[in-house]
Amino acid sequence: MKAIKVRIYPTKSQAIFLNQQFGAVRFIYNKGIAIIQNRYRCRHQSLSPKKDLKKLLAVAKRSRKYSWLSLYDSTSLQQSCINLN
């Protein structure tokens, strides 16, 4: 196995965007945990993060409350849902 380390030097605007992207990914991950726990606590049903929460992500992007999520990369947001597994 080989590993390659790459160091990036983003500009100020790129660093701000990356921090916002990481924050959106963290928000989706934490919100997903809260949804799974709430569903299990209330209905004793488990949700599949890969199947069920990815569908909720698309709905959230169209809503007024979470429309800001559409500004960020959808692949990384979907991957944060998959990482809940």
VMD Tcl script that builds the backbone (N, CA, C; Angstrom):
set m [mol new atoms 255]
animate dup $m
set s [atomselect $m all]
$s set {name element resname resid chain x y z} {
  {N N MET 1 A 0.836 -1.181 0.000}
  {CA C MET 1 A 0.000 0.000 0.000}
  {C C MET 1 A 0.880 1.243 0.000}
  {N N LYS 2 A 0.469 2.216 -0.762}
  {CA C LYS 2 A 1.176 3.479 -0.813}
  {C C LYS 2 A 0.246 4.594 -0.367}
  {N N ALA 3 A 0.855 5.593 0.194}
  {CA C ALA 3 A 0.094 6.773 0.593}
  {C C ALA 3 A 0.776 8.006 0.031}
  {N N ILE 4 A -0.017 8.930 -0.396}
  {CA C ILE 4 A 0.513 10.187 -0.912}
  {C C ILE 4 A -0.098 11.317 -0.109}
  {N N LYS 5 A 0.759 12.158 0.418}
  {CA C LYS 5 A 0.276 13.330 1.134}
  {C C LYS 5 A 0.293 14.514 0.188}
  {N N VAL 6 A -0.808 15.214 0.159}
  {CA C VAL 6 A -0.912 16.400 -0.673}
  {C C VAL 6 A -1.321 17.549 0.223}
  {N N ARG 7 A -0.644 18.628 0.097}
  {CA C ARG 7 A -0.974 19.794 0.900}
  {C C ARG 7 A -1.552 20.857 -0.015}
  {N N ILE 8 A -2.657 21.438 0.398}
  {CA C ILE 8 A -3.272 22.483 -0.420}
  {C C ILE 8 A -3.139 23.817 0.295}
  {N N TYR 9 A -3.091 24.848 -0.486}
  {CA C TYR 9 A -3.011 26.199 0.038}
  {C C TYR 9 A -4.150 27.014 -0.578}
  {N N PRO 10 A -5.336 26.917 0.026}
  {CA C PRO 10 A -6.482 27.634 -0.560}
  {C C PRO 10 A -6.383 29.137 -0.329}
  {N N THR 11 A -6.997 29.870 -1.235}
  {CA C THR 11 A -7.110 31.308 -1.037}
  {C C THR 11 A -8.131 31.557 0.073}
  {N N LYS 12 A -8.272 32.811 0.475}
  {CA C LYS 12 A -9.225 33.122 1.547}
  {C C LYS 12 A -10.642 32.722 1.176}
  {N N SER 13 A -11.055 33.030 -0.044}
  {CA C SER 13 A -12.428 32.701 -0.448}
  {C C SER 13 A -12.617 31.184 -0.547}
  {N N GLN 14 A -11.595 30.466 -0.998}
  {CA C GLN 14 A -11.689 29.008 -1.053}
  {C C GLN 14 A -11.736 28.415 0.350}
  {N N ALA 15 A -10.967 28.962 1.271}
  {CA C ALA 15 A -10.970 28.470 2.652}
  {C C ALA 15 A -12.334 28.693 3.295}
  {N N ILE 16 A -12.942 29.832 3.023}
  {CA C ILE 16 A -14.280 30.109 3.562}
  {C C ILE 16 A -15.288 29.115 3.008}
  {N N PHE 17 A -15.224 28.869 1.677}
  {CA C PHE 17 A -16.144 27.902 1.075}
  {C C PHE 17 A -15.929 26.499 1.641}
  {N N LEU 18 A -14.669 26.087 1.801}
  {CA C LEU 18 A -14.396 24.753 2.349}
  {C C LEU 18 A -14.933 24.618 3.769}
  {N N ASN 19 A -14.755 25.650 4.583}
  {CA C ASN 19 A -15.284 25.616 5.950}
  {C C ASN 19 A -16.805 25.530 5.948}
  {N N GLN 20 A -17.453 26.246 5.036}
  {CA C GLN 20 A -18.905 26.169 4.938}
  {C C GLN 20 A -19.346 24.791 4.456}
  {N N GLN 21 A -18.611 24.218 3.517}
  {CA C GLN 21 A -18.928 22.875 3.013}
  {C C GLN 21 A -18.800 21.847 4.129}
  {N N PHE 22 A -17.720 21.930 4.894}
  {CA C PHE 22 A -17.531 21.002 6.014}
  {C C PHE 22 A -18.628 21.179 7.055}
  {N N GLY 23 A -19.056 22.409 7.269}
  {CA C GLY 23 A -20.149 22.661 8.210}
  {C C GLY 23 A -21.455 22.062 7.731}
  {N N ALA 24 A -21.722 22.144 6.425}
  {CA C ALA 24 A -22.949 21.556 5.877}
  {C C ALA 24 A -22.923 20.038 6.000}
  {N N VAL 25 A -21.769 19.435 5.755}
  {CA C VAL 25 A -21.630 17.983 5.897}
  {C C VAL 25 A -21.841 17.578 7.350}
  {N N ARG 26 A -21.253 18.329 8.269}
  {CA C ARG 26 A -21.412 18.045 9.699}
  {C C ARG 26 A -22.875 18.198 10.116}
  {N N PHE 27 A -23.553 19.224 9.581}
  {CA C PHE 27 A -24.964 19.440 9.890}
  {C C PHE 27 A -25.813 18.252 9.437}
  {N N ILE 28 A -25.588 17.763 8.213}
  {CA C ILE 28 A -26.342 16.626 7.682}
  {C C ILE 28 A -26.095 15.384 8.517}
  {N N TYR 29 A -24.853 15.154 8.888}
  {CA C TYR 29 A -24.516 13.979 9.698}
  {C C TYR 29 A -25.235 14.029 11.046}
  {N N ASN 30 A -25.143 15.170 11.727}
  {CA C ASN 30 A -25.784 15.302 13.043}
  {C C ASN 30 A -27.305 15.257 12.942}
  {N N LYS 31 A -27.868 15.877 11.904}
  {CA C LYS 31 A -29.318 15.845 11.712}
  {C C LYS 31 A -29.781 14.427 11.414}
  {N N GLY 32 A -28.988 13.686 10.651}
  {CA C GLY 32 A -29.315 12.290 10.362}
  {C C GLY 32 A -29.345 11.442 11.617}
  {N N ILE 33 A -28.374 11.641 12.489}
  {CA C ILE 33 A -28.357 10.909 13.767}
  {C C ILE 33 A -29.603 11.246 14.579}
  {N N ALA 34 A -29.964 12.525 14.625}
  {CA C ALA 34 A -31.139 12.943 15.383}
  {C C ALA 34 A -32.413 12.329 14.809}
  {N N ILE 35 A -32.529 12.273 13.483}
  {CA C ILE 35 A -33.723 11.697 12.853}
  {C C ILE 35 A -33.821 10.209 13.154}
  {N N ILE 36 A -32.708 9.501 13.047}
  {CA C ILE 36 A -32.699 8.056 13.312}
  {C C ILE 36 A -33.077 7.784 14.764}
  {N N GLN 37 A -32.485 8.534 15.695}
  {CA C GLN 37 A -32.784 8.326 17.111}
  {C C GLN 37 A -34.237 8.656 17.439}
  {N N ASN 38 A -34.746 9.735 16.876}
  {CA C ASN 38 A -36.126 10.134 17.137}
  {C C ASN 38 A -37.108 9.096 16.594}
  {N N ARG 39 A -36.851 8.608 15.387}
  {CA C ARG 39 A -37.737 7.599 14.780}
  {C C ARG 39 A -37.759 6.323 15.614}
  {N N TYR 40 A -36.587 5.928 16.109}
  {CA C TYR 40 A -36.526 4.702 16.909}
  {C C TYR 40 A -37.204 4.910 18.264}
  {N N ARG 41 A -36.998 6.079 18.864}
  {CA C ARG 41 A -37.583 6.359 20.168}
  {C C ARG 41 A -39.109 6.423 20.095}
  {N N CYS 42 A -39.636 7.057 19.047}
  {CA C CYS 42 A -41.083 7.257 18.940}
  {C C CYS 42 A -41.820 6.052 18.371}
  {N N ARG 43 A -41.280 5.429 17.334}
  {CA C ARG 43 A -42.010 4.359 16.634}
  {C C ARG 43 A -41.340 2.996 16.701}
  {N N HIS 44 A -40.177 2.924 17.330}
  {CA C HIS 44 A -39.411 1.668 17.416}
  {C C HIS 44 A -39.143 1.085 16.033}
  {N N GLN 45 A -38.852 1.973 15.090}
  {CA C GLN 45 A -38.488 1.573 13.733}
  {C C GLN 45 A -37.088 2.091 13.437}
  {N N SER 46 A -36.347 1.300 12.707}
  {CA C SER 46 A -35.019 1.774 12.314}
  {C C SER 46 A -35.058 2.243 10.867}
  {N N LEU 47 A -34.272 3.257 10.591}
  {CA C LEU 47 A -34.166 3.809 9.248}
  {C C LEU 47 A -32.818 3.422 8.657}
  {N N SER 48 A -32.804 3.213 7.377}
  {CA C SER 48 A -31.552 2.957 6.675}
  {C C SER 48 A -30.987 4.295 6.210}
  {N N PRO 49 A -29.808 4.669 6.690}
  {CA C PRO 49 A -29.245 5.952 6.262}
  {C C PRO 49 A -29.032 6.023 4.759}
  {N N LYS 50 A -28.628 4.916 4.169}
  {CA C LYS 50 A -28.317 4.925 2.743}
  {C C LYS 50 A -29.580 5.047 1.891}
  {N N LYS 51 A -30.653 4.378 2.286}
  {CA C LYS 51 A -31.875 4.387 1.479}
  {C C LYS 51 A -32.830 5.505 1.889}
  {N N ASP 52 A -33.114 5.617 3.174}
  {CA C ASP 52 A -34.153 6.533 3.639}
  {C C ASP 52 A -33.675 7.980 3.779}
  {N N LEU 53 A -32.494 8.176 4.369}
  {CA C LEU 53 A -32.052 9.544 4.623}
  {C C LEU 53 A -31.578 10.258 3.370}
  {N N LYS 54 A -31.061 9.532 2.395}
  {CA C LYS 54 A -30.664 10.181 1.148}
  {C C LYS 54 A -31.877 10.765 0.438}
  {N N LYS 55 A -33.031 10.100 0.563}
  {CA C LYS 55 A -34.259 10.635 -0.018}
  {C C LYS 55 A -34.698 11.896 0.718}
  {N N LEU 56 A -34.516 11.915 2.031}
  {CA C LEU 56 A -34.891 13.092 2.813}
  {C C LEU 56 A -33.996 14.290 2.501}
  {N N LEU 57 A -32.785 14.022 2.074}
  {CA C LEU 57 A -31.865 15.098 1.729}
  {C C LEU 57 A -32.384 15.908 0.543}
  {N N ALA 58 A -32.907 15.231 -0.449}
  {CA C ALA 58 A -33.473 15.927 -1.608}
  {C C ALA 58 A -34.689 16.761 -1.217}
  {N N VAL 59 A -35.497 16.229 -0.320}
  {CA C VAL 59 A -36.670 16.967 0.156}
  {C C VAL 59 A -36.241 18.194 0.953}
  {N N ALA 60 A -35.207 18.035 1.761}
  {CA C ALA 60 A -34.727 19.143 2.586}
  {C C ALA 60 A -34.194 20.286 1.728}
  {N N LYS 61 A -33.537 19.962 0.623}
  {CA C LYS 61 A -32.993 21.009 -0.247}
  {C C LYS 61 A -34.096 21.851 -0.883}
  {N N ARG 62 A -35.257 21.257 -1.086}
  {CA C ARG 62 A -36.368 21.992 -1.681}
  {C C ARG 62 A -37.188 22.766 -0.651}
  {N N SER 63 A -36.983 22.492 0.621}
  {CA C SER 63 A -37.764 23.176 1.654}
  {C C SER 63 A -37.212 24.577 1.898}
  {N N ARG 64 A -38.004 25.405 2.511}
  {CA C ARG 64 A -37.569 26.774 2.820}
  {C C ARG 64 A -36.504 26.782 3.913}
  {N N LYS 65 A -36.707 25.949 4.903}
  {CA C LYS 65 A -35.830 25.963 6.071}
  {C C LYS 65 A -34.405 25.531 5.732}
  {N N TYR 66 A -34.276 24.531 4.868}
  {CA C TYR 66 A -32.959 23.974 4.556}
  {C C TYR 66 A -32.555 24.214 3.104}
  {N N SER 67 A -33.089 25.224 2.470}
  {CA C SER 67 A -32.761 25.493 1.069}
  {C C SER 67 A -31.295 25.883 0.898}
  {N N TRP 68 A -30.653 26.341 1.953}
  {CA C TRP 68 A -29.243 26.710 1.889}
  {C C TRP 68 A -28.348 25.515 1.593}
  {N N LEU 69 A -28.849 24.301 1.789}
  {CA C LEU 69 A -28.049 23.113 1.490}
  {C C LEU 69 A -27.785 22.952 -0.003}
  {N N SER 70 A -28.624 23.537 -0.828}
  {CA C SER 70 A -28.434 23.409 -2.274}
  {C C SER 70 A -27.212 24.190 -2.763}
  {N N LEU 71 A -26.632 25.032 -1.925}
  {CA C LEU 71 A -25.435 25.774 -2.299}
  {C C LEU 71 A -24.177 24.908 -2.274}
  {N N TYR 72 A -24.264 23.738 -1.651}
  {CA C TYR 72 A -23.083 22.918 -1.421}
  {C C TYR 72 A -23.118 21.636 -2.241}
  {N N ASP 73 A -21.981 21.012 -2.364}
  {CA C ASP 73 A -21.814 19.833 -3.193}
  {C C ASP 73 A -22.702 18.694 -2.705}
  {N N SER 74 A -23.536 18.184 -3.603}
  {CA C SER 74 A -24.491 17.143 -3.213}
  {C C SER 74 A -23.808 15.811 -2.932}
  {N N THR 75 A -22.697 15.551 -3.595}
  {CA C THR 75 A -22.012 14.274 -3.393}
  {C C THR 75 A -21.488 14.161 -1.970}
  {N N SER 76 A -20.906 15.222 -1.451}
  {CA C SER 76 A -20.383 15.159 -0.086}
  {C C SER 76 A -21.512 15.080 0.938}
  {N N LEU 77 A -22.645 15.724 0.646}
  {CA C LEU 77 A -23.784 15.635 1.560}
  {C C LEU 77 A -24.363 14.221 1.561}
  {N N GLN 78 A -24.449 13.605 0.381}
  {CA C GLN 78 A -24.934 12.230 0.301}
  {C C GLN 78 A -23.967 11.272 0.983}
  {N N GLN 79 A -22.684 11.533 0.852}
  {CA C GLN 79 A -21.694 10.669 1.483}
  {C C GLN 79 A -21.788 10.751 3.005}
  {N N SER 80 A -22.145 11.906 3.541}
  {CA C SER 80 A -22.301 12.004 4.993}
  {C C SER 80 A -23.485 11.175 5.467}
  {N N CYS 81 A -24.528 11.046 4.626}
  {CA C CYS 81 A -25.645 10.147 4.963}
  {C C CYS 81 A -25.191 8.694 4.925}
  {N N ILE 82 A -24.385 8.347 3.948}
  {CA C ILE 82 A -23.894 6.970 3.830}
  {C C ILE 82 A -22.968 6.646 4.998}
  {N N ASN 83 A -22.197 7.619 5.455}
  {CA C ASN 83 A -21.264 7.391 6.570}
  {C C ASN 83 A -21.983 7.093 7.882}
  {N N LEU 84 A -23.273 7.355 7.948}
  {CA C LEU 84 A -24.021 7.025 9.165}
  {C C LEU 84 A -24.124 5.519 9.363}
  {N N ASN 85 A -23.974 4.753 8.304}
  {CA C ASN 85 A -23.998 3.291 8.416}
  {C C ASN 85 A -22.822 2.845 9.226}
}
mol reanalyze $m
mol bondsrecalc $m
mol representation Tube
mol addrep $m
